[in-house]
Each structure stands twice: as structure tokens, then as C-alpha cells.
């Protein structure tokens, strides 16, 4: 009998009360909604904190199989909130968290968008961006470490940093060329132009353009296909393997990891269920959990520090 999950099997204690995002789990899909519609969901330090916490909680919660990220209202995320005017990006002047200014501490100067994208990058669950409107600046760079990007017909994109006297942030100089290629990445970041969903699709930034009404149903369709047919442990390992191997200097590095994964998973419960369900022509019911059953060698990479 298949288990349909509407609520977490185990309540994960959240570190904070969310005020500028919504966090909703239904049928094993976590929908994270950026929720500042009056500001086109513009990014703030509070939103950064809440998103980092949300992805951390999702990684720990076995009730979450797939994450969908979208925006409330008519925008996805209009970029950084510019309410502070010319000092918006001046940490020493704004210092809106009341931290002591410490220019000698590398940790103090870290980019908030980068903190967010690195939290998304480290998440154990597959992530679908359902971009329902304008996604500009950090509004688009935050989607780059997400795995599948879908967009509505009225969405717009822009890597506008050079037009604001800045450079691409949120570790996008690493992500963007790997997704769209170096030439297209440079074209978009050099010009800083705002471009359509169709151009984003042609350039490889998104995989599909849908009507506003069809966007979330399509994201849920993809999520449901993953949930109903795949092992949570297999998907979690696959996510980390494919992202981490983007910088491997030889295919031997992938061979080392996948050999260990095939060996350890091959003698486990999920493989038996996967093979038997195929032979018996039925839907699989994988018993393993990401929180408990990842193979012994996971994680195989060295934790990186900001210095």
C-alpha cells in the first residue's frame, strides 16, 4: 500500500518563525513561496535568513521529497530591496542587522545572496524553480543552484549588476557559465539587460515556458513523477554527484564516487525494491530515508570555508 504524505512524518523544529516566506508541505512536496508581494518579493537580509533556514529544515525532513520555489503575487523576486537608495549595498553604512563593523573579518563581509545559494547548493532534496514573474539580480541568481527552472510567459530575467556598478553575486560566476555556457553568461552579465522568458529558454537558463495558470501544476507534475517512481536516497546522492562533479578534473573522480555508491546501494533495501517492483510491474515503495540511510562514504567532499 502506497503511503501518501500530507504532513511531515516527524515534525522538524524550525529555528525561526517565517514572515517573508511561506513554507507548506503537501503530498511530499514542499512549496517555498517568497512572500513580499507588495515589493515584488524583493530580497532582504530577513529573507536570506529565512531561506537558509528553510532549506536546512527541508534537508532534514523525510516528509519532503521535492521542493518547489515560487513567488507570491505577480513577481518572483525583483532583486535586492533598494529602499535604502544609494547605500543599499554599502555594508558599513547600512549594517541593518546591528552587527559590529569588522572589516578584518572575512565572515562579516560575506554576500547574502551567496550565503543563500550555497545553502540551496548543499540541500539534499531536488529543487524546482517555478518563476512566476520578474526575476532580476539576486532574484535570478538564487535560482541557479536549483535543479529545474520553469517560467511563466510574463516572467523576465536580468543579470543587471553592471548597470548598478556591481558584479554578479550569489556565486553566479560559478553557476551561470555551467548552465548556459561562458559566451551567453558573458553576454547577459556584460549588458545587464532584462530579457524575456523565450530568450531565457533559448539560452538554456530555463527548460520550459508556461502560462501563469499552468506553471505550478507543471512543477507539481514533475515533482510527483520523482516522488512516485524514485528512491529518495538515490535522488539525493544523484543531486550531489552531478553538481559536485562539475569541477572534477578527470572522470576518474566520478568513477571513485559512483563505484562506492553502486557497491553500497547495490546491497541495500531500495535496490531490491526497485528491481522487484519492475519485475512485478508495480509502483515501487522505497523504504530508505535520506536522514538515516545515506551510504557510509557520504559526504565525500571537504567542507569549504569562507576566508
JOLIN-V216100 format. One record per residue. N is the residue number from 0. PHI is phi in radians with two decimals (* if undefined). Layout:
n=<N | N>
phi=<PHI | PHI>
This chain:
n=<0 | 1 | 2 | 3 | 4 | 5 | 6 | 7 | 8 | 9 | 10 | 11 | 12 | 13 | 14 | 15 | 16 | 17 | 18 | 19 | 20 | 21 | 22 | 23 | 24 | 25 | 26 | 27 | 28 | 29 | 30 | 31 | 32 | 33 | 34 | 35 | 36 | 37 | 38 | 39 | 40 | 41 | 42 | 43 | 44 | 45 | 46 | 47 | 48 | 49 | 50 | 51 | 52 | 53 | 54 | 55 | 56 | 57 | 58 | 59 | 60 | 61 | 62 | 63 | 64 | 65 | 66 | 67 | 68 | 69 | 70 | 71 | 72 | 73 | 74 | 75 | 76 | 77 | 78 | 79 | 80 | 81 | 82 | 83 | 84 | 85 | 86 | 87 | 88 | 89 | 90 | 91 | 92 | 93 | 94 | 95 | 96 | 97 | 98 | 99 | 100 | 101 | 102 | 103 | 104 | 105 | 106 | 107 | 108 | 109 | 110 | 111 | 112 | 113 | 114 | 115 | 116 | 117 | 118 | 119 | 120 | 121 | 122 | 123 | 124 | 125 | 126 | 127 | 128 | 129 | 130 | 131 | 132 | 133 | 134 | 135 | 136 | 137 | 138 | 139 | 140 | 141 | 142 | 143 | 144 | 145 | 146 | 147 | 148 | 149 | 150 | 151 | 152 | 153 | 154 | 155 | 156 | 157 | 158 | 159 | 160 | 161 | 162 | 163 | 164 | 165 | 166 | 167 | 168 | 169 | 170 | 171 | 172 | 173 | 174 | 175 | 176 | 177 | 178 | 179 | 180 | 181 | 182 | 183 | 184 | 185 | 186 | 187 | 188 | 189 | 190 | 191 | 192 | 193 | 194 | 195 | 196 | 197 | 198 | 199 | 200 | 201 | 202 | 203 | 204 | 205 | 206 | 207 | 208 | 209 | 210 | 211 | 212 | 213 | 214 | 215 | 216 | 217 | 218 | 219 | 220 | 221 | 222 | 223 | 224 | 225 | 226 | 227 | 228 | 229 | 230 | 231 | 232 | 233 | 234 | 235 | 236 | 237 | 238 | 239 | 240 | 241 | 242 | 243 | 244 | 245 | 246 | 247 | 248 | 249 | 250 | 251 | 252 | 253 | 254 | 255 | 256 | 257 | 258 | 259 | 260 | 261 | 262 | 263 | 264 | 265 | 266 | 267 | 268 | 269 | 270 | 271 | 272 | 273 | 274 | 275 | 276 | 277 | 278 | 279 | 280 | 281 | 282 | 283 | 284 | 285 | 286 | 287 | 288 | 289 | 290 | 291 | 292 | 293 | 294 | 295 | 296 | 297 | 298 | 299 | 300 | 301 | 302 | 303 | 304 | 305 | 306>
phi=<* | -1.31 | -1.69 | -1.72 | -1.77 | -1.87 | -2.31 | -1.00 | -1.13 | -2.21 | -1.18 | -1.54 | -1.26 | -1.38 | -1.33 | -2.66 | -1.51 | -1.45 | -2.09 | -2.03 | -2.37 | -1.87 | -2.30 | -2.30 | -1.92 | -2.60 | 0.93 | 1.23 | -1.82 | -1.61 | -1.84 | -1.77 | -1.99 | -1.17 | -2.24 | -2.29 | -1.05 | -1.19 | -2.04 | 0.90 | 1.02 | -1.02 | -1.41 | -2.33 | -1.05 | -1.14 | -1.10 | -0.97 | -1.04 | -1.21 | -1.14 | -1.03 | -1.10 | -1.09 | -1.20 | -1.15 | -1.11 | -1.09 | -1.07 | -1.52 | -1.72 | -1.21 | -1.27 | -1.67 | -1.78 | -2.43 | -1.99 | -1.98 | -2.03 | -2.55 | -2.14 | -1.42 | 1.34 | -1.66 | -2.19 | -1.50 | -2.84 | -1.43 | 1.70 | -1.12 | -1.20 | -1.69 | -1.03 | -1.43 | 1.17 | -1.09 | -1.69 | -0.92 | -1.82 | -1.60 | -1.03 | -1.19 | -1.49 | -1.24 | 0.71 | -1.25 | -1.74 | 1.27 | -1.29 | -1.24 | -1.15 | -2.47 | -1.18 | -1.52 | -1.72 | -0.99 | -1.08 | -1.15 | -1.61 | -1.04 | -1.24 | -1.12 | -1.10 | -1.17 | -1.01 | -1.20 | -1.16 | -1.20 | -1.13 | -1.16 | -1.02 | -1.45 | -1.07 | -1.54 | -1.89 | -1.15 | -2.27 | -1.99 | -1.58 | -1.89 | -1.49 | -1.66 | -3.08 | -0.92 | -2.33 | -2.24 | 1.05 | -1.10 | -1.12 | -1.73 | -1.14 | -1.17 | -1.47 | -1.12 | -1.43 | -1.35 | -1.55 | -2.31 | -2.05 | -2.02 | -2.47 | -1.47 | -1.07 | -1.66 | -1.34 | -2.39 | -2.29 | -2.87 | -1.67 | -1.57 | -1.03 | -1.11 | -1.35 | -1.92 | 1.36 | -2.02 | -2.16 | -0.96 | -2.04 | 0.99 | 1.04 | -1.22 | -1.18 | -1.56 | -1.28 | -1.04 | -1.10 | -1.27 | -1.57 | -2.00 | 1.60 | -1.16 | -1.13 | -1.16 | -1.07 | -1.20 | -1.00 | -1.21 | -1.39 | -1.11 | -1.34 | 1.14 | -1.27 | -1.70 | -2.29 | -1.41 | -1.10 | -1.12 | -1.15 | -1.08 | -1.20 | -1.06 | -1.45 | 1.54 | -1.31 | -2.16 | -1.78 | -2.86 | -2.07 | -2.34 | -1.15 | -1.00 | -1.25 | -1.64 | -1.09 | -1.15 | -0.99 | -1.18 | -1.06 | -1.20 | -1.09 | -1.12 | -1.06 | -1.14 | -1.05 | -1.14 | -1.08 | -1.37 | -2.15 | -2.23 | -1.38 | -0.99 | -1.17 | -1.06 | -1.17 | -1.08 | -1.11 | -1.05 | -1.00 | -1.23 | -1.10 | -1.19 | -1.18 | -1.19 | -1.37 | -1.07 | -1.98 | -1.12 | -1.57 | -2.84 | -1.07 | -1.03 | -1.11 | -1.20 | -1.07 | -1.08 | -1.31 | -1.22 | -1.12 | -1.15 | -1.15 | -1.09 | -1.11 | -1.29 | -1.23 | -1.06 | -1.81 | -1.73 | -1.21 | -1.18 | -1.14 | -1.03 | -1.17 | -1.09 | -1.22 | -1.11 | -1.14 | -1.15 | -1.16 | -1.61 | 0.96 | -2.44 | -1.22 | -1.30 | -2.23 | -1.27 | -1.51 | -1.30 | -2.11 | -1.09 | -1.21 | -2.20 | -2.09 | -1.17 | -1.11 | -1.03 | -1.41 | -1.52 | -1.44 | -1.71 | -1.73 | -1.51 | -1.07 | -1.67 | -2.02 | -1.51 | -2.53>
